[in-house]
Amino acid sequence: MIFTPHLLPIPRGILSTIYVHLKRETTADEIQCCFQDFYQGKRWIRVFPASSLPEIQFSVHTNYCDLGFCLARDGRRLVVVSCLDNLLKGAAGQAVQNMNLMYGWDEAEGLQ
């Protein structure tokens, strides 16, 4: 796995590209199901459909982490893209979310 955060001339937001070499050949549907199953019920994660990649503009000013992927034709090389707003999800919003969970409050309290 290779993790690449990108340095961009933008006021906020983090874009990361993760390159993964899979042990076995797989399909985009299998990857999609894996992401959806893992993040099901996670309020602040949005999983994009196969080959539809997130953009920073979609997550800026939100507490969301957006995830998307592309699978190479050989079914063994996976590229995962994640975007989040580093001022909300990356710091302040994450602290509020954690406090809400610690005190048993609604996870979204103060974040919407």
Secondary structure, DSSP 8 states (H G I E B T S, - for coil): -EEEE---S-SS-EEEEEEEE-SS---HHHHHHHHHHHHTT-TTEEE--TT----HHHHTTSS-EEEEEEE-TTSSEEEEEEEE-TTIIIIIHHHHHHHHHHTT--TTTTT-
